[in-house]
């Protein structure tokens, strides 16, 4: 695709002759996706078939396909995903065609996550849907679906503490990170 180049030391860099635009994907709950450019210029509309498995929040390289006309935004396609934003997703666990899948609660993510057979235990028996935190192990590429596994089940009947836990999980703030080492000087 002529996106990257390597020098004699083996260092990889963005090809200077490449006309790709660095942007961040922003999707709406209605299914519209735009690439918000890093250079601050007009956002680029991305059709669903041109997302190339990019998810809401991912940093990407965009190839411009169609310039802006009248009041319409320019259109483009995702050439390369530079950095994934999402590593854990809150999903409803279901069985679809004898496969266990996680359906993201965030309707801005347009993919389902295939889960291993051991996660069958998280499928609910009754009308109440099971909500769980799913860790992404493999992101989708070409015809292959994304794969993940259930990290923990999130109870829906835990009152306001359960609601706070769900909100922290949705924002990836529940992961405990070690504090940096610090020494106080007199």
PyMOL commands that set and color helices and strands:
alter all, ss='L'
color gray80, all
select helices_A, chain A and resi 48-50+117-122+159-170
alter helices_A, ss='H'
color red, helices_A
select strands_A, chain A and resi 4-6+12-14+21-27+33-37+44-46+59-66+74-83+88-96+99-104+112-115+131-138+146-154
alter strands_A, ss='S'
color yellow, strands_A
deselect
rebuild
show_as cartoon
